[in-house]
Amino acid sequence: MAMMSTIQSNPVFKSQYEKLVAAGKPKKVSLIACVRKMIVIVNSMARNGAMWEAPKV
């Protein structure tokens, strides 16, 4: 549920989700892929003691 609202408000996850759906992935699979990406990012942030910083595109 957290990822559903994140996709609506965060451009990084929104673009990733839309890219996966446009590539033909089912919506639920795309959602779970974004959840996994978020877990990896949060884990590395916790490990490094870093704050969220959106990547420069």
N, CA, C, O and CB atoms as a CASP TS submission, in Angstrom:
PFRMAT TS
TARGET T0000
AUTHOR 0000-0000-0000
METHOD Language model
MODEL 1
PARENT N/A
ATOM      1  N   MET     1       0.831  -1.190   0.000  1.00  0.00           N
ATOM      2  CA  MET     1       0.000   0.000   0.000  1.00  0.00           C
ATOM      3  C   MET     1       0.874   1.252   0.000  1.00  0.00           C
ATOM      4  O   MET     1       0.516   2.253  -0.620  1.00  0.00           O
ATOM      5  CB  MET     1      -0.945  -0.001   1.213  1.00  0.00           C
ATOM      6  N   ALA     2       2.002   1.208   0.680  1.00  0.00           N
ATOM      7  CA  ALA     2       2.870   2.383   0.720  1.00  0.00           C
ATOM      8  C   ALA     2       3.403   2.706  -0.679  1.00  0.00           C
ATOM      9  O   ALA     2       3.544   3.876  -1.037  1.00  0.00           O
ATOM     10  CB  ALA     2       4.041   2.156   1.700  1.00  0.00           C
ATOM     11  N   MET     3       3.695   1.682  -1.458  1.00  0.00           N
ATOM     12  CA  MET     3       4.229   1.928  -2.793  1.00  0.00           C
ATOM     13  C   MET     3       3.180   2.540  -3.715  1.00  0.00           C
ATOM     14  O   MET     3       3.529   3.303  -4.615  1.00  0.00           O
ATOM     15  CB  MET     3       4.757   0.635  -3.393  1.00  0.00           C
ATOM     16  N   MET     4       1.933   2.229  -3.516  1.00  0.00           N
ATOM     17  CA  MET     4       0.894   2.800  -4.372  1.00  0.00           C
ATOM     18  C   MET     4       0.848   4.320  -4.214  1.00  0.00           C
ATOM     19  O   MET     4       0.706   5.037  -5.204  1.00  0.00           O
ATOM     20  CB  MET     4      -0.482   2.183  -4.039  1.00  0.00           C
ATOM     21  N   SER     5       0.965   4.816  -2.992  1.00  0.00           N
ATOM     22  CA  SER     5       0.979   6.265  -2.800  1.00  0.00           C
ATOM     23  C   SER     5       2.323   6.856  -3.206  1.00  0.00           C
ATOM     24  O   SER     5       2.385   8.002  -3.651  1.00  0.00           O
ATOM     25  CB  SER     5       0.669   6.615  -1.341  1.00  0.00           C
ATOM     26  N   THR     6       3.392   6.092  -3.058  1.00  0.00           N
ATOM     27  CA  THR     6       4.712   6.567  -3.476  1.00  0.00           C
ATOM     28  C   THR     6       4.754   6.763  -4.987  1.00  0.00           C
ATOM     29  O   THR     6       5.326   7.740  -5.469  1.00  0.00           O
ATOM     30  CB  THR     6       5.810   5.579  -3.036  1.00  0.00           C
ATOM     31  N   ILE     7       4.161   5.858  -5.725  1.00  0.00           N
ATOM     32  CA  ILE     7       4.130   5.976  -7.183  1.00  0.00           C
ATOM     33  C   ILE     7       3.399   7.244  -7.607  1.00  0.00           C
ATOM     34  O   ILE     7       3.746   7.854  -8.618  1.00  0.00           O
ATOM     35  CB  ILE     7       3.459   4.744  -7.809  1.00  0.00           C
ATOM     36  N   GLN     8       2.399   7.636  -6.845  1.00  0.00           N
ATOM     37  CA  GLN     8       1.650   8.843  -7.178  1.00  0.00           C
ATOM     38  C   GLN     8       2.425  10.113  -6.859  1.00  0.00           C
ATOM     39  O   GLN     8       2.245  11.126  -7.535  1.00  0.00           O
ATOM     40  CB  GLN     8       0.336   8.853  -6.440  1.00  0.00           C
ATOM     41  N   SER     9       3.281  10.082  -5.847  1.00  0.00           N
ATOM     42  CA  SER     9       3.914  11.317  -5.387  1.00  0.00           C
ATOM     43  C   SER     9       5.408  11.423  -5.664  1.00  0.00           C
ATOM     44  O   SER     9       5.948  12.529  -5.632  1.00  0.00           O
ATOM     45  CB  SER     9       3.693  11.459  -3.940  1.00  0.00           C
ATOM     46  N   ASN    10       6.088  10.328  -5.931  1.00  0.00           N
ATOM     47  CA  ASN    10       7.537  10.348  -6.129  1.00  0.00           C
ATOM     48  C   ASN    10       7.865  10.109  -7.604  1.00  0.00           C
ATOM     49  O   ASN    10       7.552   9.043  -8.135  1.00  0.00           O
ATOM     50  CB  ASN    10       8.228   9.281  -5.238  1.00  0.00           C
ATOM     51  N   PRO    11       8.487  11.078  -8.271  1.00  0.00           N
ATOM     52  CA  PRO    11       8.751  10.927  -9.708  1.00  0.00           C
ATOM     53  C   PRO    11       9.729   9.800 -10.044  1.00  0.00           C
ATOM     54  O   PRO    11       9.662   9.242 -11.140  1.00  0.00           O
ATOM     55  CB  PRO    11       9.287  12.216 -10.254  1.00  0.00           C
ATOM     56  N   VAL    12      10.629   9.455  -9.131  1.00  0.00           N
ATOM     57  CA  VAL    12      11.583   8.374  -9.383  1.00  0.00           C
ATOM     58  C   VAL    12      10.850   7.039  -9.504  1.00  0.00           C
ATOM     59  O   VAL    12      11.067   6.292 -10.458  1.00  0.00           O
ATOM     60  CB  VAL    12      12.641   8.307  -8.256  1.00  0.00           C
ATOM     61  N   PHE    13       9.996   6.747  -8.551  1.00  0.00           N
ATOM     62  CA  PHE    13       9.271   5.476  -8.565  1.00  0.00           C
ATOM     63  C   PHE    13       8.160   5.483  -9.613  1.00  0.00           C
ATOM     64  O   PHE    13       7.847   4.446 -10.198  1.00  0.00           O
ATOM     65  CB  PHE    13       8.683   5.184  -7.182  1.00  0.00           C
ATOM     66  N   LYS    14       7.576   6.635  -9.845  1.00  0.00           N
ATOM     67  CA  LYS    14       6.525   6.735 -10.854  1.00  0.00           C
ATOM     68  C   LYS    14       7.073   6.408 -12.242  1.00  0.00           C
ATOM     69  O   LYS    14       6.449   5.666 -13.000  1.00  0.00           O
ATOM     70  CB  LYS    14       5.905   8.140 -10.846  1.00  0.00           C
ATOM     71  N   SER    15       8.235   6.959 -12.571  1.00  0.00           N
ATOM     72  CA  SER    15       8.814   6.685 -13.889  1.00  0.00           C
ATOM     73  C   SER    15       9.217   5.218 -14.019  1.00  0.00           C
ATOM     74  O   SER    15       9.042   4.622 -15.082  1.00  0.00           O
ATOM     75  CB  SER    15      10.032   7.587 -14.136  1.00  0.00           C
ATOM     76  N   GLN    16       9.752   4.633 -12.954  1.00  0.00           N
ATOM     77  CA  GLN    16      10.126   3.216 -12.980  1.00  0.00           C
ATOM     78  C   GLN    16       8.894   2.337 -13.193  1.00  0.00           C
ATOM     79  O   GLN    16       8.920   1.411 -14.004  1.00  0.00           O
ATOM     80  CB  GLN    16      10.842   2.820 -11.670  1.00  0.00           C
ATOM     81  N   TYR    17       7.824   2.629 -12.469  1.00  0.00           N
ATOM     82  CA  TYR    17       6.585   1.862 -12.583  1.00  0.00           C
ATOM     83  C   TYR    17       6.008   1.986 -13.999  1.00  0.00           C
ATOM     84  O   TYR    17       5.635   0.983 -14.606  1.00  0.00           O
ATOM     85  CB  TYR    17       5.553   2.343 -11.535  1.00  0.00           C
ATOM     86  N   GLU    18       5.935   3.204 -14.519  1.00  0.00           N
ATOM     87  CA  GLU    18       5.377   3.417 -15.858  1.00  0.00           C
ATOM     88  C   GLU    18       6.227   2.754 -16.932  1.00  0.00           C
ATOM     89  O   GLU    18       5.698   2.252 -17.924  1.00  0.00           O
ATOM     90  CB  GLU    18       5.251   4.908 -16.148  1.00  0.00           C
ATOM     91  N   LYS    19       7.546   2.751 -16.738  1.00  0.00           N
ATOM     92  CA  LYS    19       8.445   2.092 -17.685  1.00  0.00           C
ATOM     93  C   LYS    19       8.187   0.590 -17.732  1.00  0.00           C
ATOM     94  O   LYS    19       8.161  -0.009 -18.807  1.00  0.00           O
ATOM     95  CB  LYS    19       9.907   2.363 -17.310  1.00  0.00           C
ATOM     96  N   LEU    20       7.997  -0.012 -16.566  1.00  0.00           N
ATOM     97  CA  LEU    20       7.735  -1.449 -16.506  1.00  0.00           C
ATOM     98  C   LEU    20       6.381  -1.805 -17.118  1.00  0.00           C
ATOM     99  O   LEU    20       6.266  -2.792 -17.844  1.00  0.00           O
ATOM    100  CB  LEU    20       7.793  -1.933 -15.062  1.00  0.00           C
ATOM    101  N   VAL    21       5.365  -1.007 -16.825  1.00  0.00           N
ATOM    102  CA  VAL    21       4.031  -1.261 -17.372  1.00  0.00           C
ATOM    103  C   VAL    21       4.051  -1.087 -18.890  1.00  0.00           C
ATOM    104  O   VAL    21       3.432  -1.869 -19.611  1.00  0.00           O
ATOM    105  CB  VAL    21       2.983  -0.313 -16.730  1.00  0.00           C
ATOM    106  N   ALA    22       4.763  -0.060 -19.381  1.00  0.00           N
ATOM    107  CA  ALA    22       4.862   0.169 -20.822  1.00  0.00           C
ATOM    108  C   ALA    22       5.603  -0.967 -21.523  1.00  0.00           C
ATOM    109  O   ALA    22       5.369  -1.231 -22.703  1.00  0.00           O
ATOM    110  CB  ALA    22       5.566   1.495 -21.097  1.00  0.00           C
ATOM    111  N   ALA    23       6.491  -1.632 -20.801  1.00  0.00           N
ATOM    112  CA  ALA    23       7.230  -2.762 -21.359  1.00  0.00           C
ATOM    113  C   ALA    23       6.394  -4.038 -21.388  1.00  0.00           C
ATOM    114  O   ALA    23       6.862  -5.081 -21.846  1.00  0.00           O
ATOM    115  CB  ALA    23       8.499  -2.998 -20.560  1.00  0.00           C
ATOM    116  N   GLY    24       5.148  -3.954 -20.894  1.00  0.00           N
ATOM    117  CA  GLY    24       4.250  -5.101 -20.952  1.00  0.00           C
ATOM    118  C   GLY    24       4.176  -5.931 -19.682  1.00  0.00           C
ATOM    119  O   GLY    24       3.529  -6.978 -19.667  1.00  0.00           O
ATOM    120  N   LYS    25       4.824  -5.483 -18.622  1.00  0.00           N
ATOM    121  CA  LYS    25       4.746  -6.220 -17.357  1.00  0.00           C
ATOM    122  C   LYS    25       3.380  -5.999 -16.722  1.00  0.00           C
ATOM    123  O   LYS    25       2.816  -4.910 -16.829  1.00  0.00           O
ATOM    124  CB  LYS    25       5.876  -5.779 -16.385  1.00  0.00           C
ATOM    125  N   PRO    26       2.850  -7.011 -16.070  1.00  0.00           N
ATOM    126  CA  PRO    26       1.582  -6.821 -15.346  1.00  0.00           C
ATOM    127  C   PRO    26       1.759  -5.770 -14.242  1.00  0.00           C
ATOM    128  O   PRO    26       2.854  -5.594 -13.708  1.00  0.00           O
ATOM    129  CB  PRO    26       1.086  -8.172 -14.737  1.00  0.00           C
ATOM    130  N   LYS    27       0.673  -5.085 -13.914  1.00  0.00           N
ATOM    131  CA  LYS    27       0.746  -4.001 -12.941  1.00  0.00           C
ATOM    132  C   LYS    27       1.211  -4.474 -11.572  1.00  0.00           C
ATOM    133  O   LYS    27       1.968  -3.772 -10.902  1.00  0.00           O
ATOM    134  CB  LYS    27      -0.597  -3.335 -12.815  1.00  0.00           C
ATOM    135  N   LYS    28       0.772  -5.645 -11.150  1.00  0.00           N
ATOM    136  CA  LYS    28       1.169  -6.150  -9.834  1.00  0.00           C
ATOM    137  C   LYS    28       2.663  -6.493  -9.815  1.00  0.00           C
ATOM    138  O   LYS    28       3.338  -6.262  -8.812  1.00  0.00           O
ATOM    139  CB  LYS    28       0.331  -7.393  -9.457  1.00  0.00           C
ATOM    140  N   VAL    29       3.170  -7.034 -10.901  1.00  0.00           N
ATOM    141  CA  VAL    29       4.601  -7.349 -10.993  1.00  0.00           C
ATOM    142  C   VAL    29       5.413  -6.059 -10.965  1.00  0.00           C
ATOM    143  O   VAL    29       6.444  -5.984 -10.295  1.00  0.00           O
ATOM    144  CB  VAL    29       4.911  -8.158 -12.285  1.00  0.00           C
ATOM    145  N   SER    30       4.952  -5.049 -11.688  1.00  0.00           N
ATOM    146  CA  SER    30       5.633  -3.757 -11.703  1.00  0.00           C
ATOM    147  C   SER    30       5.633  -3.123 -10.319  1.00  0.00           C
ATOM    148  O   SER    30       6.627  -2.523  -9.911  1.00  0.00           O
ATOM    149  CB  SER    30       4.973  -2.817 -12.713  1.00  0.00           C
ATOM    150  N   LEU    31       4.540  -3.249  -9.604  1.00  0.00           N
ATOM    151  CA  LEU    31       4.425  -2.702  -8.260  1.00  0.00           C
ATOM    152  C   LEU    31       5.424  -3.371  -7.316  1.00  0.00           C
ATOM    153  O   LEU    31       6.097  -2.694  -6.539  1.00  0.00           O
ATOM    154  CB  LEU    31       2.994  -2.876  -7.733  1.00  0.00           C
ATOM    155  N   ILE    32       5.518  -4.687  -7.383  1.00  0.00           N
ATOM    156  CA  ILE    32       6.434  -5.430  -6.517  1.00  0.00           C
ATOM    157  C   ILE    32       7.883  -5.129  -6.878  1.00  0.00           C
ATOM    158  O   ILE    32       8.739  -5.099  -5.994  1.00  0.00           O
ATOM    159  CB  ILE    32       6.166  -6.939  -6.619  1.00  0.00           C
ATOM    160  N   ALA    33       8.177  -4.906  -8.155  1.00  0.00           N
ATOM    161  CA  ALA    33       9.532  -4.523  -8.556  1.00  0.00           C
ATOM    162  C   ALA    33       9.903  -3.178  -7.942  1.00  0.00           C
ATOM    163  O   ALA    33      11.041  -2.980  -7.515  1.00  0.00           O
ATOM    164  CB  ALA    33       9.650  -4.462 -10.096  1.00  0.00           C
ATOM    165  N   CYS    34       8.954  -2.262  -7.898  1.00  0.00           N
ATOM    166  CA  CYS    34       9.196  -0.955  -7.271  1.00  0.00           C
ATOM    167  C   CYS    34       9.364  -1.089  -5.761  1.00  0.00           C
ATOM    168  O   CYS    34      10.173  -0.378  -5.165  1.00  0.00           O
ATOM    169  CB  CYS    34       8.044   0.011  -7.585  1.00  0.00           C
ATOM    170  N   VAL    35       8.614  -1.987  -5.141  1.00  0.00           N
ATOM    171  CA  VAL    35       8.760  -2.242  -3.704  1.00  0.00           C
ATOM    172  C   VAL    35      10.169  -2.750  -3.423  1.00  0.00           C
ATOM    173  O   VAL    35      10.816  -2.310  -2.473  1.00  0.00           O
ATOM    174  CB  VAL    35       7.697  -3.267  -3.206  1.00  0.00           C
ATOM    175  N   ARG    36      10.639  -3.674  -4.248  1.00  0.00           N
ATOM    176  CA  ARG    36      11.987  -4.207  -4.058  1.00  0.00           C
ATOM    177  C   ARG    36      13.024  -3.110  -4.220  1.00  0.00           C
ATOM    178  O   ARG    36      13.988  -3.050  -3.456  1.00  0.00           O
ATOM    179  CB  ARG    36      12.262  -5.345  -5.045  1.00  0.00           C
ATOM    180  N   LYS    37      12.837  -2.235  -5.214  1.00  0.00           N
ATOM    181  CA  LYS    37      13.764  -1.118  -5.415  1.00  0.00           C
ATOM    182  C   LYS    37      13.777  -0.204  -4.193  1.00  0.00           C
ATOM    183  O   LYS    37      14.835   0.269  -3.779  1.00  0.00           O
ATOM    184  CB  LYS    37      13.382  -0.314  -6.675  1.00  0.00           C
ATOM    185  N   MET    38      12.601   0.043  -3.618  1.00  0.00           N
ATOM    186  CA  MET    38      12.516   0.895  -2.432  1.00  0.00           C
ATOM    187  C   MET    38      13.234   0.242  -1.249  1.00  0.00           C
ATOM    188  O   MET    38      13.931   0.928  -0.501  1.00  0.00           O
ATOM    189  CB  MET    38      11.042   1.177  -2.074  1.00  0.00           C
ATOM    190  N   ILE    39      13.077  -1.053  -1.072  1.00  0.00           N
ATOM    191  CA  ILE    39      13.730  -1.757   0.028  1.00  0.00           C
ATOM    192  C   ILE    39      15.245  -1.673  -0.106  1.00  0.00           C
ATOM    193  O   ILE    39      15.946  -1.463   0.883  1.00  0.00           O
ATOM    194  CB  ILE    39      13.282  -3.224   0.071  1.00  0.00           C
ATOM    195  N   VAL    40      15.750  -1.835  -1.324  1.00  0.00           N
ATOM    196  CA  VAL    40      17.194  -1.750  -1.553  1.00  0.00           C
ATOM    197  C   VAL    40      17.705  -0.347  -1.234  1.00  0.00           C
ATOM    198  O   VAL    40      18.752  -0.194  -0.605  1.00  0.00           O
ATOM    199  CB  VAL    40      17.535  -2.124  -3.010  1.00  0.00           C
ATOM    200  N   ILE    41      16.966   0.678  -1.668  1.00  0.00           N
ATOM    201  CA  ILE    41      17.371   2.062  -1.418  1.00  0.00           C
ATOM    202  C   ILE    41      17.340   2.367   0.073  1.00  0.00           C
ATOM    203  O   ILE    41      18.289   2.941   0.606  1.00  0.00           O
ATOM    204  CB  ILE    41      16.459   3.041  -2.178  1.00  0.00           C
ATOM    205  N   VAL    42      16.262   1.989   0.749  1.00  0.00           N
ATOM    206  CA  VAL    42      16.145   2.264   2.195  1.00  0.00           C
ATOM    207  C   VAL    42      17.215   1.508   2.981  1.00  0.00           C
ATOM    208  O   VAL    42      17.768   2.043   3.941  1.00  0.00           O
ATOM    209  CB  VAL    42      14.737   1.873   2.710  1.00  0.00           C
ATOM    210  N   ASN    43      17.505   0.287   2.587  1.00  0.00           N
ATOM    211  CA  ASN    43      18.541  -0.490   3.267  1.00  0.00           C
ATOM    212  C   ASN    43      19.901   0.183   3.124  1.00  0.00           C
ATOM    213  O   ASN    43      20.649   0.274   4.097  1.00  0.00           O
ATOM    214  CB  ASN    43      18.597  -1.919   2.709  1.00  0.00           C
ATOM    215  N   SER    44      20.227   0.652   1.929  1.00  0.00           N
ATOM    216  CA  SER    44      21.522   1.309   1.745  1.00  0.00           C
ATOM    217  C   SER    44      21.572   2.653   2.474  1.00  0.00           C
ATOM    218  O   SER    44      22.629   3.056   2.960  1.00  0.00           O
ATOM    219  CB  SER    44      21.806   1.512   0.252  1.00  0.00           C
ATOM    220  N   MET    45      20.429   3.348   2.552  1.00  0.00           N
ATOM    221  CA  MET    45      20.374   4.602   3.301  1.00  0.00           C
ATOM    222  C   MET    45      20.627   4.345   4.788  1.00  0.00           C
ATOM    223  O   MET    45      21.358   5.096   5.435  1.00  0.00           O
ATOM    224  CB  MET    45      19.006   5.294   3.099  1.00  0.00           C
ATOM    225  N   ALA    46      20.031   3.300   5.317  1.00  0.00           N
ATOM    226  CA  ALA    46      20.211   2.967   6.728  1.00  0.00           C
ATOM    227  C   ALA    46      21.654   2.551   7.004  1.00  0.00           C
ATOM    228  O   ALA    46      22.229   2.925   8.026  1.00  0.00           O
ATOM    229  CB  ALA    46      19.244   1.844   7.144  1.00  0.00           C
ATOM    230  N   ARG    47      22.231   1.784   6.097  1.00  0.00           N
ATOM    231  CA  ARG    47      23.602   1.321   6.262  1.00  0.00           C
ATOM    232  C   ARG    47      24.590   2.489   6.256  1.00  0.00           C
ATOM    233  O   ARG    47      25.547   2.510   7.031  1.00  0.00           O
ATOM    234  CB  ARG    47      23.958   0.327   5.159  1.00  0.00           C
ATOM    235  N   ASN    48      24.345   3.465   5.367  1.00  0.00           N
ATOM    236  CA  ASN    48      25.274   4.587   5.215  1.00  0.00           C
ATOM    237  C   ASN    48      24.901   5.793   6.067  1.00  0.00           C
ATOM    238  O   ASN    48      25.663   6.758   6.132  1.00  0.00           O
ATOM    239  CB  ASN    48      25.339   5.000   3.773  1.00  0.00           C
ATOM    240  N   GLY    49      23.753   5.756   6.716  1.00  0.00           N
ATOM    241  CA  GLY    49      23.299   6.892   7.501  1.00  0.00           C
ATOM    242  C   GLY    49      22.973   8.099   6.639  1.00  0.00           C
ATOM    243  O   GLY    49      23.158   9.240   7.062  1.00  0.00           O
ATOM    244  N   ALA    50      22.490   7.846   5.433  1.00  0.00           N
ATOM    245  CA  ALA    50      22.218   8.918   4.468  1.00  0.00           C
ATOM    246  C   ALA    50      20.741   9.289   4.474  1.00  0.00           C
ATOM    247  O   ALA    50      19.884   8.522   4.914  1.00  0.00           O
ATOM    248  CB  ALA    50      22.650   8.495   3.053  1.00  0.00           C
ATOM    249  N   MET    51      20.475  10.483   3.974  1.00  0.00           N
ATOM    250  CA  MET    51      19.100  10.952   3.796  1.00  0.00           C
ATOM    251  C   MET    51      18.703  10.722   2.344  1.00  0.00           C
ATOM    252  O   MET    51      19.562  10.542   1.481  1.00  0.00           O
ATOM    253  CB  MET    51      18.954  12.466   4.187  1.00  0.00           C
ATOM    254  N   TRP    52      17.383  10.727   2.073  1.00  0.00           N
ATOM    255  CA  TRP    52      16.880  10.530   0.715  1.00  0.00           C
ATOM    256  C   TRP    52      17.313  11.699  -0.168  1.00  0.00           C
ATOM    257  O   TRP    52      17.148  12.867   0.182  1.00  0.00           O
ATOM    258  CB  TRP    52      15.333  10.388   0.713  1.00  0.00           C
ATOM    259  N   GLU    53      17.862  11.348  -1.299  1.00  0.00           N
ATOM    260  CA  GLU    53      18.259  12.346  -2.286  1.00  0.00           C
ATOM    261  C   GLU    53      17.868  11.804  -3.653  1.00  0.00           C
ATOM    262  O   GLU    53      18.410  10.795  -4.103  1.00  0.00           O
ATOM    263  CB  GLU    53      19.803  12.664  -2.209  1.00  0.00           C
ATOM    264  N   ALA    54      16.931  12.472  -4.312  1.00  0.00           N
ATOM    265  CA  ALA    54      16.470  12.010  -5.614  1.00  0.00           C
ATOM    266  C   ALA    54      17.622  12.090  -6.614  1.00  0.00           C
ATOM    267  O   ALA    54      18.342  13.086  -6.665  1.00  0.00           O
ATOM    268  CB  ALA    54      15.256  12.847  -6.102  1.00  0.00           C
ATOM    269  N   PRO    55      17.787  11.035  -7.404  1.00  0.00           N
ATOM    270  CA  PRO    55      18.867  11.059  -8.395  1.00  0.00           C
ATOM    271  C   PRO    55      18.639  12.123  -9.451  1.00  0.00           C
ATOM    272  O   PRO    55      17.498  12.405  -9.817  1.00  0.00           O
ATOM    273  CB  PRO    55      19.005   9.702  -9.059  1.00  0.00           C
ATOM    274  N   LYS    56      19.700  12.705  -9.934  1.00  0.00           N
ATOM    275  CA  LYS    56      19.612  13.705 -10.996  1.00  0.00           C
ATOM    276  C   LYS    56      19.412  12.973 -12.320  1.00  0.00           C
ATOM    277  O   LYS    56      20.202  12.106 -12.692  1.00  0.00           O
ATOM    278  CB  LYS    56      20.894  14.613 -11.037  1.00  0.00           C
ATOM    279  N   VAL    57      18.352  13.335 -13.015  1.00  0.00           N
ATOM    280  CA  VAL    57      18.067  12.651 -14.289  1.00  0.00           C
ATOM    281  C   VAL    57      18.426  13.532 -15.441  1.00  0.00           C
ATOM    282  O   VAL    57      18.261  13.137 -16.595  1.00  0.00           O
ATOM    283  CB  VAL    57      16.598  12.245 -14.388  1.00  0.00           C
TER
END
